C-alpha cells in the first residue's frame, strides 16, 4: 500500500479525479480525519471536507508508477 496527499478543491477536480481513478482495477481509499471512503465514489468524496488535503491510500503492489503518473495533477 502507498499513501499520498491529494487536493480536490473544486467540483471539476473531483470529477476528473474519479474519471482517472476508475480506470484502475485496484482499491483506493480516501482518509480525512476519522472518515474512510471509497475513492471511486463521487458522492462519498463530496461528503468530505474538500478545503483540506486528503490522504489517498493506494492498495496496489504493481502499477504504482502508472497510478502516480495519472494522479500527478492532484498530488500535493
PDB file with SEQRES, HELIX, SHEET and CRYST1 records, atoms N, CA, C and O in Angstrom:
SEQRES   1 A   76  UNK UNK UNK UNK UNK UNK UNK UNK UNK UNK UNK UNK UNK          
SEQRES   2 A   76  UNK UNK UNK UNK UNK UNK UNK UNK UNK UNK UNK UNK UNK          
SEQRES   3 A   76  UNK UNK UNK UNK UNK UNK UNK UNK UNK UNK UNK UNK UNK          
SEQRES   4 A   76  UNK UNK UNK UNK UNK UNK UNK UNK UNK UNK UNK UNK UNK          
SEQRES   5 A   76  UNK UNK UNK UNK UNK UNK UNK UNK UNK UNK UNK UNK UNK          
SEQRES   6 A   76  UNK UNK UNK UNK UNK UNK UNK UNK UNK UNK UNK                  
HELIX    1 AA1 UNK A   11  UNK A   21  1                                  11    
HELIX    2 AA2 UNK A   42  UNK A   46  1                                   5    
HELIX    3 AA3 UNK A   64  UNK A   70  1                                   7    
HELIX    4 AA4 UNK A   72  UNK A   74  5                                   3    
SHEET    1 AA1 4 UNK A   2  UNK A   6  0                                        
SHEET    2 AA1 4 UNK A  54  UNK A  59 -1                                        
SHEET    3 AA1 4 UNK A  27  UNK A  32 -1                                        
SHEET    4 AA1 4 UNK A  35  UNK A  38 -1                                        
CRYST1    1.000    1.000    1.000  90.00  90.00  90.00 P 1           1          
ATOM      1  N   UNK A   1       0.847  -1.191   0.000  1.00  0.00           N  
ATOM      2  CA  UNK A   1       0.000   0.000   0.000  1.00  0.00           C  
ATOM      3  C   UNK A   1       0.882   1.240   0.000  1.00  0.00           C  
ATOM      4  O   UNK A   1       1.922   1.281   0.657  1.00  0.00           O  
ATOM      5  N   UNK A   2       0.452   2.237  -0.740  1.00  0.00           N  
ATOM      6  CA  UNK A   2       1.146   3.523  -0.786  1.00  0.00           C  
ATOM      7  C   UNK A   2       0.145   4.615  -0.446  1.00  0.00           C  
ATOM      8  O   UNK A   2      -1.015   4.560  -0.856  1.00  0.00           O  
ATOM      9  N   UNK A   3       0.605   5.605   0.305  1.00  0.00           N  
ATOM     10  CA  UNK A   3      -0.251   6.735   0.683  1.00  0.00           C  
ATOM     11  C   UNK A   3       0.336   8.026   0.142  1.00  0.00           C  
ATOM     12  O   UNK A   3       1.544   8.253   0.219  1.00  0.00           O  
ATOM     13  N   UNK A   4      -0.531   8.874  -0.409  1.00  0.00           N  
ATOM     14  CA  UNK A   4      -0.135  10.194  -0.894  1.00  0.00           C  
ATOM     15  C   UNK A   4      -1.178  11.211  -0.454  1.00  0.00           C  
ATOM     16  O   UNK A   4      -2.337  10.862  -0.230  1.00  0.00           O  
ATOM     17  N   UNK A   5      -0.769  12.455  -0.333  1.00  0.00           N  
ATOM     18  CA  UNK A   5      -1.681  13.552  -0.005  1.00  0.00           C  
ATOM     19  C   UNK A   5      -2.160  14.174  -1.307  1.00  0.00           C  
ATOM     20  O   UNK A   5      -1.356  14.482  -2.188  1.00  0.00           O  
ATOM     21  N   UNK A   6      -3.480  14.360  -1.428  1.00  0.00           N  
ATOM     22  CA  UNK A   6      -4.043  14.960  -2.632  1.00  0.00           C  
ATOM     23  C   UNK A   6      -4.931  16.150  -2.266  1.00  0.00           C  
ATOM     24  O   UNK A   6      -5.360  16.304  -1.122  1.00  0.00           O  
ATOM     25  N   UNK A   7      -5.187  16.975  -3.260  1.00  0.00           N  
ATOM     26  CA  UNK A   7      -6.072  18.126  -3.087  1.00  0.00           C  
ATOM     27  C   UNK A   7      -7.168  18.053  -4.141  1.00  0.00           C  
ATOM     28  O   UNK A   7      -6.890  17.962  -5.337  1.00  0.00           O  
ATOM     29  N   UNK A   8      -8.410  18.093  -3.688  1.00  0.00           N  
ATOM     30  CA  UNK A   8      -9.577  18.090  -4.578  1.00  0.00           C  
ATOM     31  C   UNK A   8     -10.457  19.273  -4.197  1.00  0.00           C  
ATOM     32  O   UNK A   8     -11.541  19.100  -3.640  1.00  0.00           O  
ATOM     33  N   UNK A   9      -9.979  20.481  -4.504  1.00  0.00           N  
ATOM     34  CA  UNK A   9     -10.642  21.680  -4.001  1.00  0.00           C  
ATOM     35  C   UNK A   9     -11.643  22.313  -4.967  1.00  0.00           C  
ATOM     36  O   UNK A   9     -12.038  23.464  -4.779  1.00  0.00           O  
ATOM     37  N   UNK A  10     -12.060  21.567  -6.006  1.00  0.00           N  
ATOM     38  CA  UNK A  10     -13.110  22.089  -6.894  1.00  0.00           C  
ATOM     39  C   UNK A  10     -13.929  20.921  -7.448  1.00  0.00           C  
ATOM     40  O   UNK A  10     -13.481  19.775  -7.447  1.00  0.00           O  
ATOM     41  N   UNK A  11     -15.118  21.232  -7.912  1.00  0.00           N  
ATOM     42  CA  UNK A  11     -16.001  20.200  -8.467  1.00  0.00           C  
ATOM     43  C   UNK A  11     -15.362  19.560  -9.696  1.00  0.00           C  
ATOM     44  O   UNK A  11     -15.440  18.344  -9.870  1.00  0.00           O  
ATOM     45  N   UNK A  12     -14.738  20.360 -10.540  1.00  0.00           N  
ATOM     46  CA  UNK A  12     -14.102  19.829 -11.744  1.00  0.00           C  
ATOM     47  C   UNK A  12     -12.954  18.888 -11.402  1.00  0.00           C  
ATOM     48  O   UNK A  12     -12.763  17.870 -12.068  1.00  0.00           O  
ATOM     49  N   UNK A  13     -12.185  19.226 -10.360  1.00  0.00           N  
ATOM     50  CA  UNK A  13     -11.089  18.343  -9.949  1.00  0.00           C  
ATOM     51  C   UNK A  13     -11.619  17.016  -9.427  1.00  0.00           C  
ATOM     52  O   UNK A  13     -11.026  15.968  -9.686  1.00  0.00           O  
ATOM     53  N   UNK A  14     -12.718  17.046  -8.702  1.00  0.00           N  
ATOM     54  CA  UNK A  14     -13.303  15.810  -8.178  1.00  0.00           C  
ATOM     55  C   UNK A  14     -13.767  14.929  -9.337  1.00  0.00           C  
ATOM     56  O   UNK A  14     -13.496  13.729  -9.350  1.00  0.00           O  
ATOM     57  N   UNK A  15     -14.461  15.514 -10.305  1.00  0.00           N  
ATOM     58  CA  UNK A  15     -14.955  14.741 -11.442  1.00  0.00           C  
ATOM     59  C   UNK A  15     -13.804  14.137 -12.244  1.00  0.00           C  
ATOM     60  O   UNK A  15     -13.849  12.957 -12.594  1.00  0.00           O  
ATOM     61  N   UNK A  16     -12.782  14.925 -12.535  1.00  0.00           N  
ATOM     62  CA  UNK A  16     -11.661  14.398 -13.321  1.00  0.00           C  
ATOM     63  C   UNK A  16     -10.859  13.368 -12.527  1.00  0.00           C  
ATOM     64  O   UNK A  16     -10.339  12.413 -13.105  1.00  0.00           O  
ATOM     65  N   UNK A  17     -10.750  13.553 -11.196  1.00  0.00           N  
ATOM     66  CA  UNK A  17     -10.068  12.580 -10.339  1.00  0.00           C  
ATOM     67  C   UNK A  17     -10.775  11.228 -10.393  1.00  0.00           C  
ATOM     68  O   UNK A  17     -10.129  10.195 -10.573  1.00  0.00           O  
ATOM     69  N   UNK A  18     -12.089  11.231 -10.238  1.00  0.00           N  
ATOM     70  CA  UNK A  18     -12.858   9.977 -10.267  1.00  0.00           C  
ATOM     71  C   UNK A  18     -12.754   9.339 -11.658  1.00  0.00           C  
ATOM     72  O   UNK A  18     -12.638   8.118 -11.759  1.00  0.00           O  
ATOM     73  N   UNK A  19     -12.793  10.135 -12.722  1.00  0.00           N  
ATOM     74  CA  UNK A  19     -12.660   9.584 -14.073  1.00  0.00           C  
ATOM     75  C   UNK A  19     -11.305   8.919 -14.273  1.00  0.00           C  
ATOM     76  O   UNK A  19     -11.214   7.910 -14.972  1.00  0.00           O  
ATOM     77  N   UNK A  20     -10.252   9.465 -13.675  1.00  0.00           N  
ATOM     78  CA  UNK A  20      -8.920   8.853 -13.780  1.00  0.00           C  
ATOM     79  C   UNK A  20      -8.811   7.587 -12.946  1.00  0.00           C  
ATOM     80  O   UNK A  20      -8.251   6.588 -13.396  1.00  0.00           O  
ATOM     81  N   UNK A  21      -9.341   7.628 -11.741  1.00  0.00           N  
ATOM     82  CA  UNK A  21      -9.131   6.527 -10.795  1.00  0.00           C  
ATOM     83  C   UNK A  21      -9.949   5.283 -11.149  1.00  0.00           C  
ATOM     84  O   UNK A  21      -9.546   4.169 -10.814  1.00  0.00           O  
ATOM     85  N   UNK A  22     -11.091   5.456 -11.820  1.00  0.00           N  
ATOM     86  CA  UNK A  22     -11.897   4.290 -12.175  1.00  0.00           C  
ATOM     87  C   UNK A  22     -11.269   3.468 -13.297  1.00  0.00           C  
ATOM     88  O   UNK A  22     -11.717   2.354 -13.569  1.00  0.00           O  
ATOM     89  N   UNK A  23     -10.249   3.998 -13.943  1.00  0.00           N  
ATOM     90  CA  UNK A  23      -9.548   3.264 -14.998  1.00  0.00           C  
ATOM     91  C   UNK A  23      -8.703   2.115 -14.440  1.00  0.00           C  
ATOM     92  O   UNK A  23      -8.302   1.216 -15.179  1.00  0.00           O  
ATOM     93  N   UNK A  24      -8.439   2.152 -13.137  1.00  0.00           N  
ATOM     94  CA  UNK A  24      -7.604   1.136 -12.499  1.00  0.00           C  
ATOM     95  C   UNK A  24      -8.470   0.146 -11.728  1.00  0.00           C  
ATOM     96  O   UNK A  24      -9.494   0.518 -11.154  1.00  0.00           O  
ATOM     97  N   UNK A  25      -8.047  -1.117 -11.720  1.00  0.00           N  
ATOM     98  CA  UNK A  25      -8.790  -2.172 -11.028  1.00  0.00           C  
ATOM     99  C   UNK A  25      -8.470  -2.253  -9.540  1.00  0.00           C  
ATOM    100  O   UNK A  25      -9.096  -3.025  -8.814  1.00  0.00           O  
ATOM    101  N   UNK A  26      -7.513  -1.474  -9.087  1.00  0.00           N  
ATOM    102  CA  UNK A  26      -7.090  -1.513  -7.692  1.00  0.00           C  
ATOM    103  C   UNK A  26      -8.107  -0.840  -6.785  1.00  0.00           C  
ATOM    104  O   UNK A  26      -9.017  -0.151  -7.246  1.00  0.00           O  
ATOM    105  N   UNK A  27      -7.934  -1.055  -5.481  1.00  0.00           N  
ATOM    106  CA  UNK A  27      -8.773  -0.385  -4.489  1.00  0.00           C  
ATOM    107  C   UNK A  27      -8.074   0.885  -4.025  1.00  0.00           C  
ATOM    108  O   UNK A  27      -6.855   0.917  -3.856  1.00  0.00           O  
ATOM    109  N   UNK A  28      -8.869   1.928  -3.824  1.00  0.00           N  
ATOM    110  CA  UNK A  28      -8.368   3.223  -3.368  1.00  0.00           C  
ATOM    111  C   UNK A  28      -9.271   3.721  -2.247  1.00  0.00           C  
ATOM    112  O   UNK A  28     -10.496   3.671  -2.359  1.00  0.00           O  
ATOM    113  N   UNK A  29      -8.661   4.201  -1.165  1.00  0.00           N  
ATOM    114  CA  UNK A  29      -9.417   4.776  -0.056  1.00  0.00           C  
ATOM    115  C   UNK A  29      -8.985   6.217   0.149  1.00  0.00           C  
ATOM    116  O   UNK A  29      -7.803   6.539   0.030  1.00  0.00           O  
ATOM    117  N   UNK A  30      -9.939   7.081   0.455  1.00  0.00           N  
ATOM    118  CA  UNK A  30      -9.640   8.451   0.852  1.00  0.00           C  
ATOM    119  C   UNK A  30      -9.863   8.551   2.353  1.00  0.00           C  
ATOM    120  O   UNK A  30     -10.900   8.128   2.864  1.00  0.00           O  
ATOM    121  N   UNK A  31      -8.886   9.113   3.058  1.00  0.00           N  
ATOM    122  CA  UNK A  31      -8.948   9.233   4.511  1.00  0.00           C  
ATOM    123  C   UNK A  31      -8.897  10.714   4.878  1.00  0.00           C  
ATOM    124  O   UNK A  31      -7.960  11.431   4.528  1.00  0.00           O  
ATOM    125  N   UNK A  32      -9.924  11.143   5.588  1.00  0.00           N  
ATOM    126  CA  UNK A  32      -9.984  12.518   6.067  1.00  0.00           C  
ATOM    127  C   UNK A  32     -10.443  12.468   7.520  1.00  0.00           C  
ATOM    128  O   UNK A  32     -11.618  12.235   7.804  1.00  0.00           O  
ATOM    129  N   UNK A  33      -9.506  12.688   8.429  1.00  0.00           N  
ATOM    130  CA  UNK A  33      -9.831  12.576   9.847  1.00  0.00           C  
ATOM    131  C   UNK A  33     -10.161  11.141  10.185  1.00  0.00           C  
ATOM    132  O   UNK A  33      -9.347  10.243   9.969  1.00  0.00           O  
ATOM    133  N   UNK A  34     -11.356  10.919  10.716  1.00  0.00           N  
ATOM    134  CA  UNK A  34     -11.757   9.555  11.063  1.00  0.00           C  
ATOM    135  C   UNK A  34     -12.613   8.910   9.994  1.00  0.00           C  
ATOM    136  O   UNK A  34     -13.096   7.793  10.183  1.00  0.00           O  
ATOM    137  N   UNK A  35     -12.812   9.588   8.878  1.00  0.00           N  
ATOM    138  CA  UNK A  35     -13.638   9.064   7.792  1.00  0.00           C  
ATOM    139  C   UNK A  35     -12.774   8.388   6.730  1.00  0.00           C  
ATOM    140  O   UNK A  35     -11.749   8.929   6.316  1.00  0.00           O  
ATOM    141  N   UNK A  36     -13.191   7.212   6.299  1.00  0.00           N  
ATOM    142  CA  UNK A  36     -12.538   6.480   5.215  1.00  0.00           C  
ATOM    143  C   UNK A  36     -13.617   6.139   4.190  1.00  0.00           C  
ATOM    144  O   UNK A  36     -14.604   5.477   4.511  1.00  0.00           O  
ATOM    145  N   UNK A  37     -13.418   6.593   2.965  1.00  0.00           N  
ATOM    146  CA  UNK A  37     -14.414   6.331   1.924  1.00  0.00           C  
ATOM    147  C   UNK A  37     -13.727   5.766   0.680  1.00  0.00           C  
ATOM    148  O   UNK A  37     -12.518   5.913   0.501  1.00  0.00           O  
ATOM    149  N   UNK A  38     -14.512   5.126  -0.162  1.00  0.00           N  
ATOM    150  CA  UNK A  38     -14.024   4.594  -1.428  1.00  0.00           C  
ATOM    151  C   UNK A  38     -13.738   5.774  -2.357  1.00  0.00           C  
ATOM    152  O   UNK A  38     -14.608   6.612  -2.593  1.00  0.00           O  
ATOM    153  N   UNK A  39     -12.516   5.832  -2.880  1.00  0.00           N  
ATOM    154  CA  UNK A  39     -12.122   6.961  -3.725  1.00  0.00           C  
ATOM    155  C   UNK A  39     -12.837   6.964  -5.077  1.00  0.00           C  
ATOM    156  O   UNK A  39     -12.816   7.973  -5.782  1.00  0.00           O  
ATOM    157  N   UNK A  40     -13.464   5.857  -5.443  1.00  0.00           N  
ATOM    158  CA  UNK A  40     -14.194   5.791  -6.716  1.00  0.00           C  
ATOM    159  C   UNK A  40     -15.635   6.276  -6.570  1.00  0.00           C  
ATOM    160  O   UNK A  40     -16.380   6.299  -7.550  1.00  0.00           O  
ATOM    161  N   UNK A  41     -16.035   6.661  -5.363  1.00  0.00           N  
ATOM    162  CA  UNK A  41     -17.393   7.118  -5.102  1.00  0.00           C  
ATOM    163  C   UNK A  41     -17.443   8.647  -5.100  1.00  0.00           C  
ATOM    164  O   UNK A  41     -16.967   9.296  -4.169  1.00  0.00           O  
ATOM    165  N   UNK A  42     -18.021   9.201  -6.147  1.00  0.00           N  
ATOM    166  CA  UNK A  42     -18.078  10.669  -6.255  1.00  0.00           C  
ATOM    167  C   UNK A  42     -18.948  11.264  -5.142  1.00  0.00           C  
ATOM    168  O   UNK A  42     -18.648  12.342  -4.630  1.00  0.00           O  
ATOM    169  N   UNK A  43     -20.022  10.565  -4.769  1.00  0.00           N  
ATOM    170  CA  UNK A  43     -20.871  11.052  -3.675  1.00  0.00           C  
ATOM    171  C   UNK A  43     -20.118  11.004  -2.347  1.00  0.00           C  
ATOM    172  O   UNK A  43     -20.256  11.905  -1.520  1.00  0.00           O  
ATOM    173  N   UNK A  44     -19.330   9.964  -2.147  1.00  0.00           N  
ATOM    174  CA  UNK A  44     -18.531   9.856  -0.929  1.00  0.00           C  
ATOM    175  C   UNK A  44     -17.512  10.972  -0.829  1.00  0.00           C  
ATOM    176  O   UNK A  44     -17.298  11.526   0.249  1.00  0.00           O  
ATOM    177  N   UNK A  45     -16.884  11.305  -1.941  1.00  0.00           N  
ATOM    178  CA  UNK A  45     -15.881  12.377  -1.946  1.00  0.00           C  
ATOM    179  C   UNK A  45     -16.517  13.709  -1.548  1.00  0.00           C  
ATOM    180  O   UNK A  45     -15.925  14.485  -0.797  1.00  0.00           O  
ATOM    181  N   UNK A  46     -17.717  13.968  -2.051  1.00  0.00           N  
ATOM    182  CA  UNK A  46     -18.377  15.232  -1.721  1.00  0.00           C  
ATOM    183  C   UNK A  46     -18.830  15.297  -0.264  1.00  0.00           C  
ATOM    184  O   UNK A  46     -19.210  16.365   0.216  1.00  0.00           O  
ATOM    185  N   UNK A  47     -18.796  14.173   0.440  1.00  0.00           N  
ATOM    186  CA  UNK A  47     -19.139  14.196   1.866  1.00  0.00           C  
ATOM    187  C   UNK A  47     -17.957  14.614   2.727  1.00  0.00           C  
ATOM    188  O   UNK A  47     -18.114  14.837   3.927  1.00  0.00           O  
ATOM    189  N   UNK A  48     -16.766  14.722   2.125  1.00  0.00           N  
ATOM    190  CA  UNK A  48     -15.566  15.098   2.874  1.00  0.00           C  
ATOM    191  C   UNK A  48     -15.361  16.610   2.842  1.00  0.00           C  
ATOM    192  O   UNK A  48     -15.965  17.321   2.039  1.00  0.00           O  
ATOM    193  N   UNK A  49     -14.496  17.079   3.734  1.00  0.00           N  
ATOM    194  CA  UNK A  49     -14.109  18.491   3.750  1.00  0.00           C  
ATOM    195  C   UNK A  49     -13.031  18.687   2.683  1.00  0.00           C  
ATOM    196  O   UNK A  49     -11.865  18.362   2.907  1.00  0.00           O  
ATOM    197  N   UNK A  50     -13.418  19.210   1.542  1.00  0.00           N  
ATOM    198  CA  UNK A  50     -12.504  19.330   0.410  1.00  0.00           C  
ATOM    199  C   UNK A  50     -11.605  20.560   0.483  1.00  0.00           C  
ATOM    200  O   UNK A  50     -10.783  20.770  -0.409  1.00  0.00           O  
ATOM    201  N   UNK A  51     -11.742  21.369   1.518  1.00  0.00           N  
ATOM    202  CA  UNK A  51     -10.866  22.529   1.661  1.00  0.00           C  
ATOM    203  C   UNK A  51      -9.500  22.131   2.213  1.00  0.00           C  
ATOM    204  O   UNK A  51      -8.559  22.924   2.172  1.00  0.00           O  
ATOM    205  N   UNK A  52      -9.387  20.909   2.726  1.00  0.00           N  
ATOM    206  CA  UNK A  52      -8.126  20.401   3.283  1.00  0.00           C  
ATOM    207  C   UNK A  52      -7.571  19.311   2.375  1.00  0.00           C  
ATOM    208  O   UNK A  52      -8.284  18.764   1.533  1.00  0.00           O  
ATOM    209  N   UNK A  53      -6.283  19.002   2.557  1.00  0.00           N  
ATOM    210  CA  UNK A  53      -5.722  17.883   1.806  1.00  0.00           C  
ATOM    211  C   UNK A  53      -6.279  16.576   2.360  1.00  0.00           C  
ATOM    212  O   UNK A  53      -6.645  16.487   3.531  1.00  0.00           O  
ATOM    213  N   UNK A  54      -6.334  15.579   1.508  1.00  0.00           N  
ATOM    214  CA  UNK A  54      -6.908  14.278   1.847  1.00  0.00           C  
ATOM    215  C   UNK A  54      -5.852  13.215   1.570  1.00  0.00           C  
ATOM    216  O   UNK A  54      -5.110  13.319   0.594  1.00  0.00           O  
ATOM    217  N   UNK A  55      -5.781  12.208   2.409  1.00  0.00           N  
ATOM    218  CA  UNK A  55      -4.838  11.113   2.203  1.00  0.00           C  
ATOM    219  C   UNK A  55      -5.484  10.062   1.306  1.00  0.00           C  
ATOM    220  O   UNK A  55      -6.586   9.584   1.574  1.00  0.00           O  
ATOM    221  N   UNK A  56      -4.771   9.714   0.235  1.00  0.00           N  
ATOM    222  CA  UNK A  56      -5.220   8.661  -0.666  1.00  0.00           C  
ATOM    223  C   UNK A  56      -4.381   7.422  -0.405  1.00  0.00           C  
ATOM    224  O   UNK A  56      -3.159   7.452  -0.556  1.00  0.00           O  
ATOM    225  N   UNK A  57      -5.033   6.328  -0.015  1.00  0.00           N  
ATOM    226  CA  UNK A  57      -4.356   5.046   0.167  1.00  0.00           C  
ATOM    227  C   UNK A  57      -4.566   4.221  -1.092  1.00  0.00           C  
ATOM    228  O   UNK A  57      -5.697   3.930  -1.482  1.00  0.00           O  
ATOM    229  N   UNK A  58      -3.454   3.847  -1.721  1.00  0.00           N  
ATOM    230  CA  UNK A  58      -3.492   3.060  -2.947  1.00  0.00           C  
ATOM    231  C   UNK A  58      -3.141   1.623  -2.584  1.00  0.00           C  
ATOM    232  O   UNK A  58      -2.025   1.343  -2.146  1.00  0.00           O  
ATOM    233  N   UNK A  59      -4.087   0.720  -2.767  1.00  0.00           N  
ATOM    234  CA  UNK A  59      -3.871  -0.691  -2.439  1.00  0.00           C  
ATOM    235  C   UNK A  59      -3.438  -1.425  -3.706  1.00  0.00           C  
ATOM    236  O   UNK A  59      -4.250  -2.046  -4.393  1.00  0.00           O  
ATOM    237  N   UNK A  60      -2.131  -1.339  -4.002  1.00  0.00           N  
ATOM    238  CA  UNK A  60      -1.590  -1.981  -5.201  1.00  0.00           C  
ATOM    239  C   UNK A  60      -0.136  -2.348  -4.949  1.00  0.00           C  
ATOM    240  O   UNK A  60       0.592  -1.631  -4.261  1.00  0.00           O  
ATOM    241  N   UNK A  61       0.269  -3.466  -5.511  1.00  0.00           N  
ATOM    242  CA  UNK A  61       1.667  -3.879  -5.423  1.00  0.00           C  
ATOM    243  C   UNK A  61       2.414  -3.561  -6.708  1.00  0.00           C  
ATOM    244  O   UNK A  61       3.614  -3.288  -6.685  1.00  0.00           O  
ATOM    245  N   UNK A  62       1.708  -3.598  -7.818  1.00  0.00           N  
ATOM    246  CA  UNK A  62       2.302  -3.252  -9.100  1.00  0.00           C  
ATOM    247  C   UNK A  62       1.505  -2.117  -9.721  1.00  0.00           C  
ATOM    248  O   UNK A  62       0.435  -1.761  -9.227  1.00  0.00           O  
ATOM    249  N   UNK A  63       2.014  -1.559 -10.782  1.00  0.00           N  
ATOM    250  CA  UNK A  63       1.380  -0.430 -11.484  1.00  0.00           C  
ATOM    251  C   UNK A  63       1.365   0.854 -10.660  1.00  0.00           C  
ATOM    252  O   UNK A  63       0.659   1.800 -11.010  1.00  0.00           O  
ATOM    253  N   UNK A  64       2.133   0.903  -9.570  1.00  0.00           N  
ATOM    254  CA  UNK A  64       2.168   2.117  -8.737  1.00  0.00           C  
ATOM    255  C   UNK A  64       2.642   3.314  -9.557  1.00  0.00           C  
ATOM    256  O   UNK A  64       2.087   4.406  -9.433  1.00  0.00           O  
ATOM    257  N   UNK A  65       3.658   3.123 -10.392  1.00  0.00           N  
ATOM    258  CA  UNK A  65       4.194   4.236 -11.186  1.00  0.00           C  
ATOM    259  C   UNK A  65       3.138   4.777 -12.147  1.00  0.00           C  
ATOM    260  O   UNK A  65       3.023   5.991 -12.319  1.00  0.00           O  
ATOM    261  N   UNK A  66       2.369   3.890 -12.773  1.00  0.00           N  
ATOM    262  CA  UNK A  66       1.315   4.328 -13.694  1.00  0.00           C  
ATOM    263  C   UNK A  66       0.212   5.079 -12.949  1.00  0.00           C  
ATOM    264  O   UNK A  66      -0.298   6.090 -13.431  1.00  0.00           O  
ATOM    265  N   UNK A  67      -0.145   4.578 -11.780  1.00  0.00           N  
ATOM    266  CA  UNK A  67      -1.188   5.218 -10.980  1.00  0.00           C  
ATOM    267  C   UNK A  67      -0.739   6.603 -10.537  1.00  0.00           C  
ATOM    268  O   UNK A  67      -1.499   7.565 -10.646  1.00  0.00           O  
ATOM    269  N   UNK A  68       0.490   6.711 -10.039  1.00  0.00           N  
ATOM    270  CA  UNK A  68       1.003   8.004  -9.578  1.00  0.00           C  
ATOM    271  C   UNK A  68       1.129   8.996 -10.740  1.00  0.00           C  
ATOM    272  O   UNK A  68       0.904  10.193 -10.559  1.00  0.00           O  
ATOM    273  N   UNK A  69       1.487   8.505 -11.925  1.00  0.00           N  
ATOM    274  CA  UNK A  69       1.590   9.387 -13.079  1.00  0.00           C  
ATOM    275  C   UNK A  69       0.213   9.933 -13.462  1.00  0.00           C  
ATOM    276  O   UNK A  69       0.082  11.111 -13.798  1.00  0.00           O  
ATOM    277  N   UNK A  70      -0.815   9.074 -13.412  1.00  0.00           N  
ATOM    278  CA  UNK A  70      -2.175   9.512 -13.745  1.00  0.00           C  
ATOM    279  C   UNK A  70      -2.732  10.485 -12.721  1.00  0.00           C  
ATOM    280  O   UNK A  70      -3.535  11.354 -13.059  1.00  0.00           O  
ATOM    281  N   UNK A  71      -2.307  10.342 -11.457  1.00  0.00           N  
ATOM    282  CA  UNK A  71      -2.843  11.175 -10.380  1.00  0.00           C  
ATOM    283  C   UNK A  71      -1.937  12.360 -10.053  1.00  0.00           C  
ATOM    284  O   UNK A  71      -2.202  13.080  -9.091  1.00  0.00           O  
ATOM    285  N   UNK A  72      -0.891  12.577 -10.816  1.00  0.00           N  
ATOM    286  CA  UNK A  72       0.057  13.657 -10.540  1.00  0.00           C  
ATOM    287  C   UNK A  72      -0.579  15.040 -10.401  1.00  0.00           C  
ATOM    288  O   UNK A  72      -0.141  15.809  -9.545  1.00  0.00           O  
ATOM    289  N   UNK A  73      -1.598  15.399 -11.206  1.00  0.00           N  
ATOM    290  CA  UNK A  73      -2.188  16.746 -11.053  1.00  0.00           C  
ATOM    291  C   UNK A  73      -2.872  16.977  -9.696  1.00  0.00           C  
ATOM    292  O   UNK A  73      -3.127  18.123  -9.326  1.00  0.00           O  
ATOM    293  N   UNK A  74      -3.164  15.920  -8.966  1.00  0.00           N  
ATOM    294  CA  UNK A  74      -3.892  16.055  -7.703  1.00  0.00           C  
ATOM    295  C   UNK A  74      -2.993  15.924  -6.482  1.00  0.00           C  
ATOM    296  O   UNK A  74      -3.390  16.296  -5.377  1.00  0.00           O  
ATOM    297  N   UNK A  75      -1.783  15.399  -6.670  1.00  0.00           N  
ATOM    298  CA  UNK A  75      -0.882  15.154  -5.540  1.00  0.00           C  
ATOM    299  C   UNK A  75      -0.231  16.467  -5.104  1.00  0.00           C  
ATOM    300  O   UNK A  75       0.252  17.244  -5.928  1.00  0.00           O  
ATOM    301  N   UNK A  76      -0.232  16.691  -3.801  1.00  0.00           N  
ATOM    302  CA  UNK A  76       0.398  17.905  -3.260  1.00  0.00           C  
ATOM    303  C   UNK A  76       1.719  17.577  -2.600  1.00  0.00           C  
ATOM    304  O   UNK A  76       2.393  18.471  -2.089  1.00  0.00           O  
TER     305      UNK A  76                                                      
END                                                                             
